Amino acid sequence: MENPFRPPQAEQSLEPILGWRAWRLMRNSTGDLRIVPSTPRAAWEPREPVRATCSGSHTRLYMVFNPELAASHHSPEPGCTCGIHAVKDAARLARAGRSIAVVGRVAMWGRVIEHTKGYRAELAYPSRLALVCAWCLWRGRMPAAPDRVVQRGTWLRPVCAEHSRRPTAVGRSTPANDVLQELLDTYGVDRLPDEMFRPLDDRRPGDLVTRFLRATDRGRTPRSA
């Protein structure tokens, strides 16, 4: 159990550590697919690892009162929140937001800090990817498999047949399997198999906070959604 009064210590990981992540999906200016973090961060480029940086927006107060320490700040820093984040339990991906389009396993290495529910890493790259219907994911319905992908502007949103009636599920439509194969080819990774989600179907998915947010979701569809 972590000591709440002492930041977890960083460890140097030579072998990749696997965690779960969720991304948005877009087409860049040249029409190529890119996965994008749900937080205001740049898209993950294919065929090259993502390296963590610290924006300073979430750093602890010691950086404010001791700005000279910024030069030695090595992301992920134990006393900060920076780093490439991943969770240990796929059920927690539901809290990533309604704009989520892709989930997957991510390999992390370099400097890695382990927390109770996840990790912060120096370097990361997707290991396996899958498209998901964000509304199914939010309700805890795994594997949340979509049957088509709609595109509005640069952003793509996978939807299942049931949630295709949502007001925001509009745009140019493409079969989900075609988009998924393009995504896998772009990043050079394998598809995340549905079997990896099946254990979540056997229990009530999500933690207490997630269940509360779902129960009080004013924008939810009827019980069948």
Steps between C-alpha positions, in 0.01 A plus 500: 500500500634842404592749770271802429758736650790387282505510119550160334855440383598471136649177370693446180315241293691324221217256427174666387220524755148467359209722596169618355437830323225674304533750215297715265537443126559756226628547147783748468548754222623228262207270576696252710357347819642608834412403856479800733499505883177603669694777674635804308808327363641443152407199289708185533706459185529151348815291506671709769473494881332780688731674749353661810540872560380721784289802411524638852124535523468216750829522681520516874558825687868428551548593132328833559706598801822344368505572124867403477391139550330507160835433330532166680133403459501159332158387383344301654604664826395333828381831644301597190211366293684506167573195290311278259208361697347154475261311727519142625127420470324537164173578681642842591519598133132592514593818684721621213211698345231488233736586215699176534531298180794264561611290796796271531796360680802726517861396561694727737870507575786722611419676825172353632314589819241252624191618688216306656279524191745568221836619376685810381774433247780675315451317169199322351357354180174316423517122518146407388211722392123473451222737399222552755158658509546771764142469626537123555833559673344762728226259602760230569399281209813320390637446241293798375552392140374750236365411156585827327700819543360848432723794420422867565779731398828344611355289784376142471245334728434124495139406575306178543161439335311588818673832562503606136174681582682743728475864380879533488552171315488670161752547223657315212466130577763228447488132608677462832713207381644712217601779738639254754720330242629837382578593860686175567700536179586860585641419844632155411322324787252214545130520578398480864293178523152512651600225742708747697178682596285199585586483873338843536166362381480262796485772763364848542763705313655821624585636841259678735561846351438372147174335607385822667578707191309256282200505733486881502573545131232741378592437139450126515258322273224272634588183686552306181800721409 
